Each structure stands twice: as structure tokens, then as C-alpha cells.
Amino acid sequence: MIKKSLFVFLILFGVLGFSQAKIYKVKNLELNTKYPHFGVSLFGDSQVVFTSYQLTKKGKVKQSFDGQGILTIFKGTITNDGNIQNIEEITIDPKSNIENITSAAVSSDGKQIYITTTYTNKNRPKGTFNKTNFHIEVGEFKAGIGFTNFKVLPFCIPRYSYAHPALSSDGKTLYFTANVRGGRETTKGASDIFKVDILENSTFGKIKNLGVKVNSYSREMFPFVSADGTLYFASNKSNGYGGYDLYKSKLNEDGTYAKAEKLPKPINSKEDDLSLIMLPNNAAGFIVSKRKGGEGDDDIYYFTVK
């Protein structure tokens, strides 16, 4: 009788456990082409920002003076079925001399934008530094001009690289990746995820490494913090499905992050899965992936979870 009851319990437990497993559905989007689309971030509740090449009227990639394609940022509206429509380039003041933007985060009120870019001849720092290093700048929106008055964030040291800005839902914390070396907040791997408090009068607190439960001796990038405080990011650490994989880390009551968990398939694939954003309802979002069956180099996918 005991054995029979135990068998029934195990069957019920297995059924209940299986029924509670999350089911993800992923679909490619109509906006994707042979050109890459990446760096997706949430703008308010119904729009997204992403990075791609500037195109000519003939559909060819615009090139800079050195023959490289020009990357810039676009915004679009999220439809009920998860597509992104009404896509338009975000206006950057030409006088700002921003040559390329590889990722961006816009404040919920649309008044500020944080961008990943490189130094130009007009704002290059003094002394020697690596020209390929990225840094983060913040600009303000002005009607009729677009985003302008860009300034390098004060904690960006030229000999290090800073990228992938992401804002908390309340706009009071900036998350980013960096390869800062030395001191208590040194980077553990090729790049780590950091955070910094955004203070009054456009000032910032001290940058803080998110620690070993998030960061590894590999490369972490493209952080995103959902409305409930959960951190999502990509990493190429070992024991993944292949290349970069997507992870999540829940926010503890003390403000620290729990040990990162690898997300299941089909959110992850055997190829590079590079970033994830979750919509405020926590039932859908977007990922960027190089998975097979895509249209181009990096594609944006919509997913739902039940």
C-alpha cells in the first residue's frame, strides 16, 4: 500500500512539475534583412531601440571616410503580434560628430540617451589610448534638433572600454559592460557587467562590479534589467549551448544578484544568442541571435513565455 501511494505521489509530482515548466515560443521578425540588427533595448512600454546600418536611398550601406559601414540607432513601435513597425532613424545632431553608435538606451521620458561609441579626432583624450576602445556618452533631446550636447560619462577612463548601457525601470541606475582593471572593482574576465547610480545634476556615483554570481572569467555583455529587477545578459562562459548564451539573475532583497541561471532552449540555441529584453508584462520580449534560419548576421526575434 505504501509503495502504491509513493508511486502515485511520484506520478502526480512529475505531472505538476512538468505543467509548471515554462513554454517559450520564438519567431523571426519582418524587419530583419541581410544586414545585422542588434543592440535592442526597451523605450517606454511600447517601443524599442536597436542598431543597424544607415542605408542610402538605393538600399546600400552608407560608408564613412575609411570605408566602414556606418552604424546608427533606430526606433520602432511594438505591435500586438510582436512585430516592430513604424521604424525610423533616431535623429542625432550632426554637430555632435558621432560617427558610429553600436548600442543605446533612451530614458523613459525620452529626454536623454546613452550611447556606445568611439572617440573622434574632435573629442579624443590626451595621451595614448586604444582607438578601438568604446566609451559611453549621454546626450539630451532638443526639439527640432534631436539628441545633442553629448558628453563622455565621467567614469570612462580612456585606456578601458565601456559599452552596452542599460537603464533600470526607475531610471536611477545605469548598467553597462567594461574591462576595468585594478582595485576592488576590477573586471574578472574579458568584460564584466557593472552598475552605477545616476545622481542629481548629471552626476554619477562610484561604479560597482556585479560580482562573481553574475560575472565570470569569460565575457559578459548586453545587460538588461526588467521591471521586476531581474537581470538578463549574455555570456560565453563554459557549459553553454554554444557561443554566447543568455542568462538571468534574480535580484535579492539586499540589492545583490543571485547566481545566474542559463535560460533554456529555444531562447538559447547552438549559435550566438546575444541579448534579451523582457516587456513589462513579463510574458514576452525580444532576443538578438545569430541562429540558423535567420535573415542576416544578427537578427531580432520576438518570444512569448507561458
Contacts in CASP RR format, 6 or more apart in sequence:
PFRMAT RR
TARGET T0000
AUTHOR 0000-0000-0000
METHOD contacts of the structure
MODEL  1
MIKKSLFVFLILFGVLGFSQAKIYKVKNLELNTKYPHFGVSLFGDSQVVF
TSYQLTKKGKVKQSFDGQGILTIFKGTITNDGNIQNIEEITIDPKSNIEN
ITSAAVSSDGKQIYITTTYTNKNRPKGTFNKTNFHIEVGEFKAGIGFTNF
KVLPFCIPRYSYAHPALSSDGKTLYFTANVRGGRETTKGASDIFKVDILE
NSTFGKIKNLGVKVNSYSREMFPFVSADGTLYFASNKSNGYGGYDLYKSK
LNEDGTYAKAEKLPKPINSKEDDLSLIMLPNNAAGFIVSKRKGGEGDDDI
YYFTVK
22 264 0 8 1.000
22 305 0 8 1.000
22 306 0 8 1.000
23 305 0 8 1.000
23 306 0 8 1.000
24 264 0 8 1.000
24 265 0 8 1.000
24 266 0 8 1.000
24 267 0 8 1.000
24 303 0 8 1.000
24 304 0 8 1.000
24 305 0 8 1.000
25 266 0 8 1.000
25 303 0 8 1.000
25 304 0 8 1.000
25 305 0 8 1.000
26 266 0 8 1.000
26 267 0 8 1.000
26 287 0 8 1.000
26 301 0 8 1.000
26 302 0 8 1.000
26 303 0 8 1.000
27 301 0 8 1.000
27 302 0 8 1.000
27 303 0 8 1.000
28 293 0 8 1.000
28 294 0 8 1.000
28 295 0 8 1.000
28 299 0 8 1.000
28 301 0 8 1.000
29 82 0 8 1.000
29 83 0 8 1.000
29 84 0 8 1.000
29 299 0 8 1.000
29 300 0 8 1.000
29 301 0 8 1.000
29 302 0 8 1.000
30 83 0 8 1.000
31 37 0 8 1.000
31 83 0 8 1.000
31 84 0 8 1.000
31 87 0 8 1.000
31 300 0 8 1.000
32 294 0 8 1.000
32 295 0 8 1.000
32 296 0 8 1.000
32 299 0 8 1.000
32 300 0 8 1.000
33 295 0 8 1.000
33 296 0 8 1.000
34 295 0 8 1.000
34 296 0 8 1.000
34 297 0 8 1.000
35 52 0 8 1.000
35 53 0 8 1.000
35 55 0 8 1.000
35 61 0 8 1.000
35 296 0 8 1.000
35 297 0 8 1.000
36 51 0 8 1.000
36 52 0 8 1.000
36 53 0 8 1.000
36 296 0 8 1.000
36 297 0 8 1.000
36 298 0 8 1.000
36 299 0 8 1.000
37 50 0 8 1.000
37 51 0 8 1.000
37 52 0 8 1.000
37 288 0 8 1.000
37 298 0 8 1.000
37 299 0 8 1.000
37 300 0 8 1.000
38 50 0 8 1.000
38 51 0 8 1.000
38 52 0 8 1.000
38 103 0 8 1.000
38 274 0 8 1.000
38 275 0 8 1.000
38 288 0 8 1.000
38 298 0 8 1.000
38 300 0 8 1.000
39 49 0 8 1.000
39 50 0 8 1.000
39 51 0 8 1.000
39 102 0 8 1.000
39 103 0 8 1.000
39 104 0 8 1.000
39 164 0 8 1.000
39 222 0 8 1.000
39 274 0 8 1.000
39 275 0 8 1.000
39 288 0 8 1.000
40 48 0 8 1.000
40 49 0 8 1.000
40 50 0 8 1.000
40 275 0 8 1.000
40 277 0 8 1.000
40 286 0 8 1.000
40 288 0 8 1.000
40 300 0 8 1.000
41 48 0 8 1.000
41 49 0 8 1.000
41 50 0 8 1.000
41 103 0 8 1.000
41 104 0 8 1.000
41 105 0 8 1.000
41 106 0 8 1.000
41 166 0 8 1.000
41 224 0 8 1.000
41 277 0 8 1.000
42 48 0 8 1.000
42 49 0 8 1.000
42 224 0 8 1.000
42 277 0 8 1.000
42 279 0 8 1.000
43 49 0 8 1.000
43 75 0 8 1.000
43 106 0 8 1.000
43 108 0 8 1.000
43 110 0 8 1.000
44 108 0 8 1.000
45 279 0 8 1.000
45 280 0 8 1.000
46 77 0 8 1.000
46 78 0 8 1.000
47 75 0 8 1.000
47 76 0 8 1.000
47 77 0 8 1.000
47 78 0 8 1.000
48 75 0 8 1.000
48 76 0 8 1.000
48 78 0 8 1.000
48 84 0 8 1.000
48 277 0 8 1.000
48 286 0 8 1.000
49 73 0 8 1.000
49 74 0 8 1.000
49 75 0 8 1.000
49 76 0 8 1.000
49 90 0 8 1.000
49 104 0 8 1.000
49 105 0 8 1.000
49 106 0 8 1.000
50 73 0 8 1.000
50 74 0 8 1.000
50 75 0 8 1.000
50 84 0 8 1.000
50 300 0 8 1.000
51 71 0 8 1.000
51 72 0 8 1.000
51 73 0 8 1.000
51 74 0 8 1.000
51 101 0 8 1.000
51 102 0 8 1.000
51 103 0 8 1.000
51 104 0 8 1.000
52 71 0 8 1.000
52 72 0 8 1.000
52 74 0 8 1.000
53 61 0 8 1.000
53 62 0 8 1.000
53 69 0 8 1.000
53 70 0 8 1.000
53 71 0 8 1.000
53 72 0 8 1.000
54 61 0 8 1.000
54 62 0 8 1.000
54 69 0 8 1.000
54 70 0 8 1.000
54 71 0 8 1.000
54 72 0 8 1.000
54 89 0 8 1.000
55 61 0 8 1.000
55 62 0 8 1.000
56 62 0 8 1.000
61 69 0 8 1.000
61 70 0 8 1.000
62 69 0 8 1.000
62 70 0 8 1.000
63 69 0 8 1.000
63 70 0 8 1.000
64 70 0 8 1.000
64 99 0 8 1.000
64 100 0 8 1.000
68 100 0 8 1.000
70 99 0 8 1.000
70 100 0 8 1.000
71 100 0 8 1.000
71 101 0 8 1.000
71 102 0 8 1.000
72 89 0 8 1.000
72 90 0 8 1.000
72 92 0 8 1.000
72 100 0 8 1.000
72 101 0 8 1.000
73 89 0 8 1.000
73 90 0 8 1.000
73 92 0 8 1.000
73 101 0 8 1.000
73 104 0 8 1.000
73 115 0 8 1.000
74 87 0 8 1.000
74 88 0 8 1.000
74 89 0 8 1.000
74 90 0 8 1.000
75 87 0 8 1.000
75 88 0 8 1.000
75 90 0 8 1.000
75 106 0 8 1.000
76 84 0 8 1.000
76 85 0 8 1.000
76 86 0 8 1.000
76 87 0 8 1.000
76 88 0 8 1.000
77 84 0 8 1.000
77 85 0 8 1.000
77 86 0 8 1.000
78 84 0 8 1.000
78 279 0 8 1.000
79 85 0 8 1.000
82 284 0 8 1.000
82 302 0 8 1.000
83 302 0 8 1.000
84 300 0 8 1.000
90 104 0 8 1.000
90 106 0 8 1.000
90 113 0 8 1.000
90 146 0 8 1.000
90 147 0 8 1.000
91 144 0 8 1.000
91 145 0 8 1.000
91 146 0 8 1.000
91 147 0 8 1.000
92 98 0 8 1.000
92 101 0 8 1.000
92 146 0 8 1.000
92 147 0 8 1.000
92 148 0 8 1.000
93 142 0 8 1.000
93 145 0 8 1.000
93 146 0 8 1.000
93 147 0 8 1.000
93 148 0 8 1.000
93 149 0 8 1.000
95 148 0 8 1.000
96 147 0 8 1.000
96 148 0 8 1.000
96 149 0 8 1.000
96 150 0 8 1.000
97 120 0 8 1.000
97 122 0 8 1.000
97 123 0 8 1.000
98 115 0 8 1.000
98 117 0 8 1.000
98 120 0 8 1.000
98 137 0 8 1.000
98 150 0 8 1.000
99 117 0 8 1.000
99 118 0 8 1.000
99 120 0 8 1.000
100 117 0 8 1.000
100 118 0 8 1.000
101 115 0 8 1.000
101 116 0 8 1.000
101 117 0 8 1.000
102 116 0 8 1.000
102 117 0 8 1.000
102 134 0 8 1.000
102 163 0 8 1.000
103 115 0 8 1.000
103 116 0 8 1.000
103 163 0 8 1.000
103 164 0 8 1.000
103 165 0 8 1.000
103 222 0 8 1.000
104 113 0 8 1.000
104 114 0 8 1.000
104 115 0 8 1.000
104 116 0 8 1.000
104 165 0 8 1.000
105 113 0 8 1.000
105 114 0 8 1.000
105 165 0 8 1.000
105 166 0 8 1.000
105 167 0 8 1.000
105 174 0 8 1.000
106 112 0 8 1.000
106 113 0 8 1.000
106 114 0 8 1.000
107 113 0 8 1.000
107 167 0 8 1.000
107 171 0 8 1.000
108 167 0 8 1.000
108 169 0 8 1.000
108 171 0 8 1.000
110 141 0 8 1.000
111 140 0 8 1.000
111 141 0 8 1.000
112 138 0 8 1.000
112 139 0 8 1.000
112 140 0 8 1.000
112 141 0 8 1.000
113 138 0 8 1.000
113 139 0 8 1.000
113 141 0 8 1.000
113 147 0 8 1.000
114 136 0 8 1.000
114 137 0 8 1.000
114 138 0 8 1.000
114 139 0 8 1.000
114 153 0 8 1.000
114 165 0 8 1.000
114 167 0 8 1.000
114 174 0 8 1.000
115 136 0 8 1.000
115 137 0 8 1.000
115 138 0 8 1.000
115 139 0 8 1.000
115 150 0 8 1.000
115 165 0 8 1.000
116 134 0 8 1.000
116 135 0 8 1.000
116 136 0 8 1.000
116 162 0 8 1.000
116 163 0 8 1.000
116 164 0 8 1.000
116 165 0 8 1.000
117 134 0 8 1.000
117 135 0 8 1.000
117 137 0 8 1.000
118 131 0 8 1.000
118 132 0 8 1.000
118 133 0 8 1.000
118 134 0 8 1.000
118 135 0 8 1.000
119 125 0 8 1.000
119 129 0 8 1.000
119 131 0 8 1.000
119 133 0 8 1.000
119 135 0 8 1.000
119 158 0 8 1.000
123 152 0 8 1.000
125 158 0 8 1.000
127 158 0 8 1.000
129 158 0 8 1.000
129 159 0 8 1.000
130 159 0 8 1.000
130 161 0 8 1.000
132 161 0 8 1.000
133 158 0 8 1.000
133 159 0 8 1.000
133 160 0 8 1.000
133 161 0 8 1.000
134 161 0 8 1.000
134 162 0 8 1.000
134 163 0 8 1.000
135 152 0 8 1.000
135 153 0 8 1.000
135 156 0 8 1.000
135 158 0 8 1.000
135 161 0 8 1.000
135 162 0 8 1.000
136 152 0 8 1.000
136 153 0 8 1.000
136 156 0 8 1.000
136 162 0 8 1.000
136 163 0 8 1.000
136 165 0 8 1.000
136 176 0 8 1.000
137 150 0 8 1.000
137 151 0 8 1.000
137 152 0 8 1.000
137 153 0 8 1.000
138 150 0 8 1.000
138 151 0 8 1.000
138 153 0 8 1.000
138 202 0 8 1.000
139 147 0 8 1.000
139 148 0 8 1.000
139 149 0 8 1.000
139 150 0 8 1.000
139 151 0 8 1.000
140 147 0 8 1.000
140 148 0 8 1.000
140 149 0 8 1.000
141 147 0 8 1.000
141 148 0 8 1.000
142 148 0 8 1.000
142 149 0 8 1.000
151 202 0 8 1.000
153 162 0 8 1.000
153 204 0 8 1.000
154 203 0 8 1.000
154 204 0 8 1.000
155 196 0 8 1.000
155 204 0 8 1.000
155 205 0 8 1.000
155 206 0 8 1.000
155 207 0 8 1.000
156 162 0 8 1.000
157 180 0 8 1.000
160 178 0 8 1.000
160 179 0 8 1.000
160 180 0 8 1.000
160 181 0 8 1.000
161 178 0 8 1.000
161 179 0 8 1.000
161 191 0 8 1.000
162 176 0 8 1.000
162 177 0 8 1.000
162 178 0 8 1.000
163 176 0 8 1.000
163 177 0 8 1.000
163 178 0 8 1.000
163 191 0 8 1.000
163 221 0 8 1.000
164 176 0 8 1.000
164 177 0 8 1.000
164 221 0 8 1.000
164 222 0 8 1.000
164 223 0 8 1.000
165 174 0 8 1.000
165 175 0 8 1.000
165 176 0 8 1.000
166 174 0 8 1.000
166 175 0 8 1.000
166 176 0 8 1.000
166 222 0 8 1.000
166 223 0 8 1.000
166 224 0 8 1.000
166 225 0 8 1.000
167 173 0 8 1.000
167 174 0 8 1.000
167 175 0 8 1.000
167 225 0 8 1.000
168 174 0 8 1.000
168 175 0 8 1.000
168 225 0 8 1.000
168 229 0 8 1.000
169 225 0 8 1.000
169 226 0 8 1.000
169 227 0 8 1.000
169 229 0 8 1.000
171 198 0 8 1.000
172 197 0 8 1.000
172 198 0 8 1.000
173 195 0 8 1.000
173 196 0 8 1.000
173 197 0 8 1.000
173 198 0 8 1.000
173 225 0 8 1.000
174 195 0 8 1.000
174 196 0 8 1.000
174 198 0 8 1.000
174 204 0 8 1.000
175 193 0 8 1.000
175 194 0 8 1.000
175 195 0 8 1.000
175 223 0 8 1.000
175 224 0 8 1.000
175 225 0 8 1.000
175 231 0 8 1.000
176 193 0 8 1.000
176 194 0 8 1.000
176 195 0 8 1.000
176 196 0 8 1.000
176 223 0 8 1.000
177 191 0 8 1.000
177 192 0 8 1.000
177 193 0 8 1.000
177 194 0 8 1.000
177 220 0 8 1.000
177 221 0 8 1.000
177 222 0 8 1.000
177 223 0 8 1.000
178 187 0 8 1.000
178 191 0 8 1.000
178 192 0 8 1.000
178 194 0 8 1.000
178 207 0 8 1.000
179 187 0 8 1.000
179 189 0 8 1.000
179 190 0 8 1.000
179 191 0 8 1.000
179 192 0 8 1.000
180 186 0 8 1.000
180 187 0 8 1.000
180 192 0 8 1.000
180 194 0 8 1.000
180 207 0 8 1.000
180 209 0 8 1.000
181 187 0 8 1.000
184 209 0 8 1.000
185 194 0 8 1.000
185 207 0 8 1.000
185 208 0 8 1.000
185 209 0 8 1.000
186 209 0 8 1.000
187 209 0 8 1.000
187 215 0 8 1.000
188 209 0 8 1.000
188 211 0 8 1.000
188 212 0 8 1.000
188 215 0 8 1.000
188 216 0 8 1.000
188 217 0 8 1.000
189 215 0 8 1.000
189 216 0 8 1.000
189 217 0 8 1.000
189 218 0 8 1.000
189 219 0 8 1.000
190 218 0 8 1.000
190 219 0 8 1.000
191 219 0 8 1.000
191 220 0 8 1.000
191 221 0 8 1.000
192 209 0 8 1.000
192 210 0 8 1.000
192 211 0 8 1.000
192 214 0 8 1.000
192 215 0 8 1.000
192 220 0 8 1.000
193 209 0 8 1.000
193 210 0 8 1.000
193 214 0 8 1.000
193 215 0 8 1.000
193 220 0 8 1.000
193 221 0 8 1.000
193 223 0 8 1.000
193 231 0 8 1.000
193 233 0 8 1.000
194 207 0 8 1.000
194 208 0 8 1.000
194 209 0 8 1.000
194 210 0 8 1.000
195 207 0 8 1.000
195 208 0 8 1.000
195 210 0 8 1.000
196 204 0 8 1.000
196 205 0 8 1.000
196 206 0 8 1.000
196 207 0 8 1.000
196 208 0 8 1.000
197 204 0 8 1.000
197 205 0 8 1.000
198 204 0 8 1.000
199 205 0 8 1.000
209 215 0 8 1.000
210 231 0 8 1.000
210 249 0 8 1.000
210 257 0 8 1.000
211 257 0 8 1.000
213 249 0 8 1.000
213 256 0 8 1.000
213 257 0 8 1.000
213 258 0 8 1.000
213 259 0 8 1.000
213 260 0 8 1.000
214 220 0 8 1.000
214 231 0 8 1.000
214 233 0 8 1.000
214 249 0 8 1.000
214 257 0 8 1.000
214 260 0 8 1.000
216 235 0 8 1.000
216 237 0 8 1.000
217 237 0 8 1.000
218 235 0 8 1.000
218 236 0 8 1.000
218 237 0 8 1.000
218 238 0 8 1.000
219 235 0 8 1.000
219 236 0 8 1.000
220 233 0 8 1.000
220 234 0 8 1.000
220 235 0 8 1.000
221 233 0 8 1.000
221 234 0 8 1.000
221 235 0 8 1.000
221 244 0 8 1.000
221 274 0 8 1.000
221 275 0 8 1.000
222 233 0 8 1.000
222 234 0 8 1.000
222 274 0 8 1.000
222 275 0 8 1.000
222 276 0 8 1.000
222 288 0 8 1.000
223 231 0 8 1.000
223 232 0 8 1.000
223 233 0 8 1.000
224 231 0 8 1.000
224 232 0 8 1.000
224 233 0 8 1.000
224 275 0 8 1.000
224 276 0 8 1.000
224 277 0 8 1.000
224 278 0 8 1.000
225 231 0 8 1.000
225 232 0 8 1.000
226 232 0 8 1.000
226 277 0 8 1.000
226 278 0 8 1.000
226 280 0 8 1.000
226 282 0 8 1.000
227 278 0 8 1.000
227 280 0 8 1.000
227 282 0 8 1.000
228 251 0 8 1.000
228 282 0 8 1.000
229 250 0 8 1.000
229 251 0 8 1.000
230 248 0 8 1.000
230 249 0 8 1.000
230 250 0 8 1.000
230 251 0 8 1.000
230 278 0 8 1.000
231 248 0 8 1.000
231 249 0 8 1.000
231 250 0 8 1.000
231 251 0 8 1.000
231 257 0 8 1.000
231 260 0 8 1.000
232 246 0 8 1.000
232 247 0 8 1.000
232 248 0 8 1.000
232 275 0 8 1.000
232 276 0 8 1.000
232 277 0 8 1.000
232 278 0 8 1.000
233 246 0 8 1.000
233 247 0 8 1.000
233 249 0 8 1.000
233 260 0 8 1.000
233 275 0 8 1.000
234 244 0 8 1.000
234 245 0 8 1.000
234 246 0 8 1.000
234 247 0 8 1.000
234 273 0 8 1.000
234 274 0 8 1.000
234 275 0 8 1.000
234 276 0 8 1.000
235 244 0 8 1.000
235 245 0 8 1.000
235 247 0 8 1.000
235 260 0 8 1.000
236 243 0 8 1.000
236 244 0 8 1.000
236 245 0 8 1.000
239 262 0 8 1.000
240 262 0 8 1.000
240 268 0 8 1.000
241 262 0 8 1.000
241 265 0 8 1.000
241 268 0 8 1.000
241 269 0 8 1.000
241 270 0 8 1.000
241 273 0 8 1.000
242 269 0 8 1.000
242 270 0 8 1.000
242 271 0 8 1.000
242 272 0 8 1.000
243 271 0 8 1.000
243 272 0 8 1.000
244 272 0 8 1.000
244 273 0 8 1.000
244 274 0 8 1.000
245 262 0 8 1.000
245 263 0 8 1.000
245 268 0 8 1.000
245 273 0 8 1.000
246 262 0 8 1.000
246 263 0 8 1.000
246 267 0 8 1.000
246 268 0 8 1.000
246 273 0 8 1.000
246 275 0 8 1.000
246 276 0 8 1.000
246 287 0 8 1.000
247 260 0 8 1.000
247 261 0 8 1.000
247 262 0 8 1.000
247 263 0 8 1.000
248 260 0 8 1.000
248 261 0 8 1.000
248 263 0 8 1.000
249 257 0 8 1.000
249 258 0 8 1.000
249 259 0 8 1.000
249 260 0 8 1.000
249 261 0 8 1.000
250 257 0 8 1.000
250 258 0 8 1.000
251 257 0 8 1.000
251 258 0 8 1.000
252 258 0 8 1.000
262 268 0 8 1.000
263 276 0 8 1.000
266 303 0 8 1.000
267 273 0 8 1.000
267 276 0 8 1.000
267 287 0 8 1.000
267 303 0 8 1.000
269 289 0 8 1.000
269 291 0 8 1.000
269 292 0 8 1.000
270 291 0 8 1.000
270 292 0 8 1.000
271 289 0 8 1.000
271 290 0 8 1.000
271 291 0 8 1.000
271 292 0 8 1.000
272 289 0 8 1.000
272 290 0 8 1.000
273 287 0 8 1.000
273 288 0 8 1.000
273 289 0 8 1.000
273 290 0 8 1.000
273 291 0 8 1.000
274 287 0 8 1.000
274 288 0 8 1.000
274 289 0 8 1.000
274 290 0 8 1.000
274 298 0 8 1.000
275 287 0 8 1.000
275 288 0 8 1.000
276 285 0 8 1.000
276 286 0 8 1.000
276 287 0 8 1.000
276 288 0 8 1.000
277 285 0 8 1.000
277 286 0 8 1.000
278 284 0 8 1.000
278 285 0 8 1.000
279 285 0 8 1.000
282 305 0 8 1.000
283 304 0 8 1.000
283 305 0 8 1.000
283 306 0 8 1.000
284 302 0 8 1.000
284 303 0 8 1.000
284 304 0 8 1.000
284 305 0 8 1.000
285 302 0 8 1.000
285 303 0 8 1.000
285 304 0 8 1.000
286 300 0 8 1.000
286 301 0 8 1.000
286 302 0 8 1.000
286 303 0 8 1.000
287 300 0 8 1.000
287 301 0 8 1.000
287 303 0 8 1.000
288 298 0 8 1.000
288 299 0 8 1.000
288 300 0 8 1.000
288 301 0 8 1.000
289 298 0 8 1.000
289 299 0 8 1.000
289 301 0 8 1.000
290 297 0 8 1.000
290 298 0 8 1.000
290 299 0 8 1.000
291 299 0 8 1.000
END
